[in-house]
Amino acid sequence: MMRSASVSRRTAETDVALSIALDGTGKAEISTGVGFLDHMLELFARHGLFDLTVKVTGDLHVDQHHTTEDTGIALGQAILQALGDKKGISRYADIHCPMDETLTRVALDISGRPFLVFRTTFPTEKIGVFDTELVREFHQAFAINAGLTLHVETLYGENSHHIAESCFKGLARALRQAVALDPGEEGRIPSTKGTL
């Protein structure tokens, strides 16, 4: 059974259409109008082995904030929907993701209790024209709407592009592990409470 979902989110600031298949091959069709965000979402799909389609029209004449945040919201909502009742998932995962001189640790719990700890700083305010503070905004929107407890910490790094990339790749790899079906769970919800 393919675990997939589609989300449409329209506001006065953005129009987002997004679909994801958790059990995919890493295919991506991304068009947000923000080149760096497109790049991050393409590698998120590839390293998570998620099939991901994203089409966004946003108020880029203002800045890239609303487009980035609303894409994170829609992606989180889609993942939550695709997981359904969460029976049989591994639930927890963590990874250390190197990117040249940078090392980022990502740990997550598909808990239903959204929370973000983001301990990452950037040596520059921009990557090209992309505001580096939007990396946190994306992860915050994503974690809240996916119902994840998410910890992202860059242990060291010098290049802002590498730092951002290690955050997104680390998220993808950890999420890939956490959404994977665990044969030992045999269709059970991985919680003593019986719900996530």
C-alpha positions as CSV (number, residue, x, y, z in Angstrom):
1,M,0.0,0.0,0.0
2,M,1.4,3.3,-1.1
3,R,1.5,5.9,1.7
4,S,0.9,9.2,0.0
5,A,-0.9,12.5,0.4
6,S,-1.6,15.8,-1.4
7,V,-2.1,19.2,0.2
8,S,-3.3,22.4,-1.2
9,R,-2.8,25.6,0.8
10,R,-3.9,29.0,-0.4
11,T,-3.5,32.2,1.5
12,A,-3.3,35.9,0.5
13,E,0.5,35.4,0.5
14,T,1.0,32.0,-1.2
15,D,-0.6,29.2,-3.2
16,V,1.0,25.8,-2.5
17,A,0.2,22.5,-4.1
18,L,2.2,19.6,-2.8
19,S,2.1,15.8,-3.0
20,I,4.4,13.2,-1.4
21,A,4.7,9.4,-1.5
22,L,6.7,8.1,1.4
23,D,7.6,4.8,-0.3
24,G,9.0,6.3,-3.4
25,T,12.3,6.4,-5.2
26,G,13.4,10.1,-4.7
27,K,11.8,11.6,-7.7
28,A,11.2,15.4,-7.4
29,E,9.4,18.0,-9.4
30,I,9.9,21.3,-7.5
31,S,9.0,24.8,-8.4
32,T,8.7,27.3,-5.5
33,G,10.2,30.4,-7.2
34,V,13.0,30.3,-4.7
35,G,16.0,28.6,-6.2
36,F,17.8,27.6,-3.0
37,L,14.6,26.2,-1.5
38,D,14.1,24.1,-4.7
39,H,17.6,22.7,-4.3
40,M,17.0,21.8,-0.7
41,L,13.6,20.1,-1.4
42,E,15.2,18.2,-4.3
43,L,17.9,16.7,-2.1
44,F,15.3,16.1,0.7
45,A,13.3,14.0,-1.8
46,R,16.4,12.2,-3.1
47,H,17.9,11.3,0.3
48,G,14.5,10.4,1.9
49,L,13.5,8.3,-1.1
50,F,10.3,10.3,-1.2
51,D,8.5,11.1,-4.4
52,L,7.8,14.8,-4.0
53,T,5.9,17.4,-6.2
54,V,5.8,21.0,-5.1
55,K,4.4,24.0,-6.9
56,V,4.3,27.3,-5.1
57,T,3.3,30.8,-6.2
58,G,4.2,33.3,-3.5
59,D,4.7,37.0,-2.8
60,L,8.3,37.0,-3.7
61,H,8.1,40.8,-4.4
62,V,7.9,41.0,-0.5
63,D,10.6,38.4,0.3
64,Q,11.1,34.6,0.5
65,H,9.8,34.2,4.0
66,H,6.1,33.3,3.3
67,T,7.0,30.9,0.5
68,T,9.5,29.1,2.6
69,E,7.4,28.9,5.7
70,D,4.2,27.9,3.9
71,T,6.1,25.2,1.9
72,G,7.3,23.8,5.3
73,I,3.7,23.9,6.6
74,A,2.3,22.0,3.6
75,L,5.1,19.4,3.6
76,G,4.5,18.7,7.3
77,Q,0.7,18.4,6.7
78,A,1.3,16.0,3.8
79,I,3.7,13.8,5.8
80,L,1.2,13.6,8.7
81,Q,-1.6,12.6,6.3
82,A,0.5,10.1,4.5
83,L,1.5,8.4,7.8
84,G,-2.2,7.7,8.5
85,D,-2.6,5.9,11.9
86,K,1.2,5.4,12.1
87,K,0.9,1.6,12.7
88,G,4.1,-0.3,12.2
89,I,6.4,2.7,11.8
90,S,9.9,2.8,13.4
91,R,9.0,6.2,14.9
92,Y,12.5,7.2,16.2
93,A,15.6,8.0,14.2
94,D,18.8,9.9,14.4
95,I,21.7,10.6,12.1
96,H,24.9,12.5,11.8
97,C,25.1,14.1,8.4
98,P,28.5,15.3,7.1
99,M,28.8,17.8,4.3
100,D,32.5,18.5,3.7
101,E,33.7,20.5,6.7
102,T,30.2,20.5,8.3
103,L,28.6,18.0,10.6
104,T,24.9,18.2,11.7
105,R,23.1,15.8,14.0
106,V,19.3,15.3,13.4
107,A,17.2,13.3,15.8
108,L,13.4,13.0,15.5
109,D,10.4,11.3,17.1
110,I,7.1,10.9,15.2
111,S,5.4,11.6,18.5
112,G,2.4,13.7,17.8
113,R,4.0,16.3,20.1
114,P,5.5,18.9,17.9
115,F,8.6,20.6,19.1
116,L,11.8,22.0,17.5
117,V,15.2,22.4,19.0
118,F,17.4,24.1,16.4
119,R,21.0,24.7,17.4
120,T,22.5,25.8,14.2
121,T,24.1,29.1,13.3
122,F,25.2,30.5,10.0
123,P,28.4,32.5,9.4
124,T,26.5,34.6,6.7
125,E,23.1,36.1,6.6
126,K,22.5,35.0,3.0
127,I,23.2,32.1,0.7
128,G,23.0,33.9,-2.6
129,V,19.7,35.8,-2.1
130,F,18.3,33.3,0.4
131,D,18.1,34.4,4.0
132,T,19.8,31.8,6.2
133,E,17.3,32.5,9.0
134,L,14.7,30.8,6.8
135,V,16.3,27.4,7.3
136,R,15.0,27.5,10.9
137,E,11.7,28.8,9.8
138,F,11.2,25.9,7.4
139,H,12.1,23.3,10.0
140,Q,9.8,25.0,12.6
141,A,6.8,25.0,10.2
142,F,7.6,21.4,9.1
143,A,7.9,20.0,12.6
144,I,4.8,21.7,14.0
145,N,2.6,20.5,11.1
146,A,4.0,17.0,10.9
147,G,3.7,16.5,14.6
148,L,7.4,15.8,15.1
149,T,9.7,16.2,18.0
150,L,12.7,17.4,15.9
151,H,16.3,18.2,17.1
152,V,18.7,19.7,14.6
153,E,22.2,20.7,15.8
154,T,25.2,21.6,13.7
155,L,28.2,20.5,15.6
156,Y,30.6,22.4,13.4
157,G,30.8,24.0,10.0
158,E,32.1,27.0,8.2
159,N,30.2,27.3,4.9
160,S,26.5,28.4,5.1
161,H,25.5,26.4,2.0
162,H,27.0,23.3,3.5
163,I,25.4,23.9,6.9
164,A,21.9,24.3,5.3
165,E,22.4,21.3,3.1
166,S,23.5,19.1,6.0
167,C,20.3,20.1,7.9
168,F,18.0,19.2,5.0
169,K,19.9,16.0,4.1
170,G,20.0,15.0,7.8
171,L,16.2,15.6,8.1
172,A,15.6,13.5,5.0
173,R,17.7,10.6,6.1
174,A,16.3,10.6,9.7
175,L,12.8,10.8,8.4
176,R,13.3,8.0,6.0
177,Q,14.4,5.8,8.9
178,A,11.5,6.9,11.2
179,V,8.7,6.4,8.6
180,A,10.1,3.0,7.6
181,L,7.9,0.0,8.5
182,D,9.3,-2.1,11.4
183,P,8.6,-5.8,10.9
184,G,8.8,-6.2,14.7
185,E,5.9,-3.9,15.2
186,E,3.6,-6.1,13.1
187,G,1.1,-3.3,12.4
188,R,1.0,-2.0,16.0
189,I,1.3,1.6,17.0
190,P,4.8,2.1,18.5
191,S,3.6,3.6,21.8
192,T,2.5,2.2,25.1
193,K,-0.3,4.8,25.0
194,G,-1.7,3.1,21.9
195,T,-1.7,6.3,19.9
196,L,0.7,8.8,18.4
